[in-house]
């Protein structure tokens, strides 16, 4: 539930928390001005009312206002979506908490973070509150430091995984390959520690697949499925690898199970249609494509499947037309380019076939360099 709350909302709540005490001080400072005092009322102690404290609290409010303005900028939005943002934010709060401990110990006065900056306790006059506040800030800073460290470890893993899966699926750049190998090493260690960790098995399968080691990917997906038999994504991903290995019956079984587990998702139906098309079961393929299109009219796998059906029926002009539709949506669709090149070749349009082949080869080379 809390994951659905935007980061901006949490930041605004945090700003409000930090602004509450300084805002109260400024309000009370103005309210307690001697010029506004009723001279018929008894004299009250306003020794807390100093220009230094007012300036300090106003500075904090202005800084918080500037921060609020900043978090609504596009740059801040991009930064907040990055995996390093939350660890950095918590580390900053931890650093501030530990700084107050050091400063308080040296000055003999400390402000407990739970109370705000206007509540200082003196070591000489309020020793119990002083030491309790110092210990509280130290514990809070230490806990936040540990939390930031753990979150940063997770963020580092997330950065690696994002780098592993960046770029095109049909080619792996040197940077992506190195990241995938690091990801693989992390999940190797996780599986060694706990062979029944289904999530580690699943994530290692993703890394194996990205590195092109499909037999090991299938092995890990199978292990993950045994541990978590209702994981529709594991069935679907394993089915895709069976499809690539031309194990069409196994692929169909996996896509069927994935569809049973998540009947509102179009992808298992679309991929099952592809498996039927490769088997030559045109009627079954069309049924799956129709069902997938009803769930998602723009499913690109369905469009590719219809190209395949046209090729199976030797309707090469229709295959070209359908490939044109796919390439209009996805100009770098390697499979559609290669299939259209084949269709052009069969139609005797050699120049167009060679142009598509050159374009496909260029895409592979570019992806490998990026």
N, C-alpha and C positions, 0 to 999 in steps of 0.2 A: 504493500500500500504506500509506504513512505518513498519507495523508489519512483513512484509516479509523480511526486511533487517536484516541480522544476527547481534547479539549483538556485535560480534567482530568488525564489520565495524563501529558501533557507537563508540566503545571504541577507535579505531584507529583515527577516526575523532576528538574525544575529546583530545587524546594525541597530535595530530597535532596542535590543537588550543592552548594547553598549551605550546607546544614546540616552537611556532612561535617566540614569543618575546625573550626568552633566546637564541634561535639560532641566531636571528638577532644581539643580543648583542655580542655574541661570534664572529660572522663574522665581525662586525664593530670593535671589539677590536683588532682582528688580522690585519684587513685592516688598522687600524689607528696606527699601531706600529711605534714608532719613527725611527726604522731602515728602514722602508719602505717609510718614508716621503721624498718627493722631496724638497730639500733644496732651490730650486729656487722659490717655491710657498710661499705665505704668511703664517705666523704662525696661526694655528687653535687651538681652545680651546678643549683640551682633558682631562679636569678635571673629566669628567664622567668615564674615563678609569682607573679603580682601580683593584688591585689584588683581593680585597675582592669581588667585583661585578663579576669578571670573575670566581672566584671559586664557588660562589653561583650559577651562571647560568650554569656552567659546571656540578655541582652536580645535578641540576634539570634535565638537559638533560640526564645524566647517569641514574638517577632514572626512567625517562620516558622510556629510552631504556630497562632497566631491566623489567619494567612493560609490555612493548610490547612483550619481550621474554616470560614473564610469561603467558600472555593471550593466547599463542599458545600451552600451556601444557594441557594434558588431565585433570589434576585437575582443572585448570581454566575453561575448557569447561564444566565440571560437575557443578562447582559452578555457572557459568553464567546461566545455565539452571534452577537453583533453584529459587523458588519464592521470596526468601529473597535478591537476589543479587541486583536488581535495587533499592529497598529502601535503602539498605546499601550504594550503590554508591552515591545516591543523598544525603543521610545523611552525608556522608563524605565530599562532596562538600559544604554542608550547614555549617558544623562545621568549615571548612577552612574559609569560607566567614565571619562567625561571629568572628572567631579568629582574622582575619585581622582588624576587627572593634575595638576589645578590644586592640590589640597591637598598632594600629594606634592612638587611643585615648591616650594611655599611652606615646607613643614615640613622638607624635606630627607630625608624618609622616605616610602616608597611600598610598597603591598601589591599585587603582581601578581595580577590577577583569576584567573589560572589556578591559583594556589597557595592562595588563601584568605586570610582576614584575619590569621591568626596568623604570617604570614611577611613581616616588614617588612625592607626593605633600606635601609641608610643611605648617603646621598650621600658622606659623608666616609670611612667605613670600607669600604664595598662599592660603589665608584663604577660598576663595570661592570654589576653586577646592578641597581643603582639605575636607571641610564639605560636598560638593556634593558627593565626592568619598566615604566618611564615610557613608552617608545616603544610597548611591547606594549599597554598600556592605552589609549594614544592611538589606535593603529591599530584596536583592537577597538571603541572607542567611535565612531570615524569610520565604520567599516564598518556597525555597527548603526544609526547615524544615517541613513546612506544607505538601508539596507534598510527602516527604518521609514518614510522618506519615500516610497519606491516603493510599499510596502504601503498607505500612506495614500492615495496617488493611486488605487490599485485600489479601496480601500474607498470613496472618494468616488464613483467610478463605480458601484460596487455600490449605494450608498445612492440615487443618482439612478435607477438601473434599478428598484430596489424601489419607489420613489415613483411611477415611471412606470406600473408595473403593479399598483399598489394599487387597491382598489375593484373595482367590477363591470366586466366586459368591455364591457357594452353602453352605458356612459356614462363620460365622462372629466371629472374635476373640474379646476378651474383649476390647482391645484397639480400634479396628475398630468400635465396637458398641458404645463405649463412644464418639468417634469422630462423628459418625453419629447422635447421640442424640444432640450433640452441634450444628451440621449443621442444624438439624431440628429446634432447638430453634431459630437460626438466621433467618431462612426463615419463621418461625411462626411470628416473629416480623415484618418481611418485608411485609408479607401478611396482617397482622393486620393494618399496616400503609397505605398500598395501595392494597386493594383486587383485583384491576385490573392489578397488576404487573404480567404479564404472565411468565416472566422469573423466578420470585420467586416461582410461582406455579409449573413450570416445575422442578426447582431444588429441591423443597420440595418433589415432586413426586419421584425423584430419591432417596432421603434419605428414604422416606417411603418404597420404594421397597427394598432398601438394608436392612432395618430393618425387612422385611417380612410382612409389613402391605400393602398388595396388594389392598384391597378395597379402602383405602385412596389414594394410588398411582393413581389408576384409576380415582378417583374423581378429583384429582389435574390435571392429564393429560387432563381430559375432560374440566376443567375450563381453562387451558392454550390453548386448541384447540379453545374454543369459543372466546377467546381474540385474538388468533393468528391462524386463520384457515388454514394457509399454512405451518404450522410447521410439516414437514414430520417425523422428529424424534419423536415428541410427538405421532403421529398416530402409528408409528412403535412400540414404547415402550408400549403404551396402548394395542396394538394388542398382544404383547407377554404375557401380564398379562391376557388378555382374553383367550389366548391359554392355559395358565397354569390352568385357571379356567374352562376349557373345554367348553367355550363359542365360539365354532368354527366359527359360522356365523358372530358374531361380530368381531372376530379376522380377518377373511377373508376380511370383509369390511374395517377394518383399514389398513391392509397390502395393499389392492388394492389402497386406497387413498394415502398411503405413496409412492407406486410405481408411481402413477400418478404425484406426486409432485417431485419425483427424479427418473426418469426412468433409470438412469445410475448406480444406486446402486443395488447390487444383494440381499441384506439382506431381504427386504420386500418380494421379490419373493420367496426366500428360505423358509422364515417363513410361507408364505401363502401355499406353497407346503406341509409343515408339517401339517398345519391345515386341508388341503384336505386329507392328508394321515390318520390322526386320524378319519376323517369322513368316511373313506373307499373309497374316490373318487380317485382311483389309476390313472386314465387317467389325471385328472386335476392336481394331484400332480406331475406326470411325466412331464407334460407341464411346470409347474412352475420350477421344478428342472432343466430342460433343458435350460430354459431361464436364470435362475440364473447362471448356469455353463457357459453359453456363455459370461456372463459379468465377472465372476470370477471362473476360472476352479478349484481353490483350496478352494472354500467356504465350510467350515466345517459343516455348517447347512445342506447343500445339502447332504453331506455324511451321516450325521445322519438320514436325511429323507429317504435315500435309505435303511438304516438298518431297519427303521420302516416299509417300504413297504415290505421288505422281511419277517419280522415278521408277518405282516398282512396276507401274502400269505402262512404262515406256512413253508416257505423255510428257515429253521433254519441254515442249513449249509451255505447258501448264506449270511444270517445275520451275522454269525460268521466271514466269510471272509471280509465282509464290515466293521465290527467292528474292525477287525485286522488292516485294512487300516487307520481308524480313530485313533486308539491307537498308531500306528506307528508314526503318526504326533503329536498327543497329548496324551502322556502316562497317564496323569492324568484326562482324560475326563471321568467324573463320570457317565454320562448318557450312554456312549458307554460301559463302564465296567459293569454297572448294566444290560444293555440289553444283552450283550454277556453272562453274568451269566445266564440270563433267557433262552437264546437260548441253552446254554450247558445243562441246566436242562431239557429242552424239548427233547433234543437229548439223554438224559440218561447219560451224562458225568458229574456225580455228583461231582467228585473231582475238575474238572476244574471250575464248577459252584461255588463251595465253595471258591476256590482260588480267583476268581474274586470278590465275595461278601466280602471276608476278605480284599482284596485290596481296595475296595470302602469304607468300613467302616474305614479303616486306614487313607485314604485320608481325610475323614470328621473329624476324631479326630485330625489329624495333623493341619488342617486348623483352627479348633476351638482353638487350643493352641497357634498358631503363633501370 
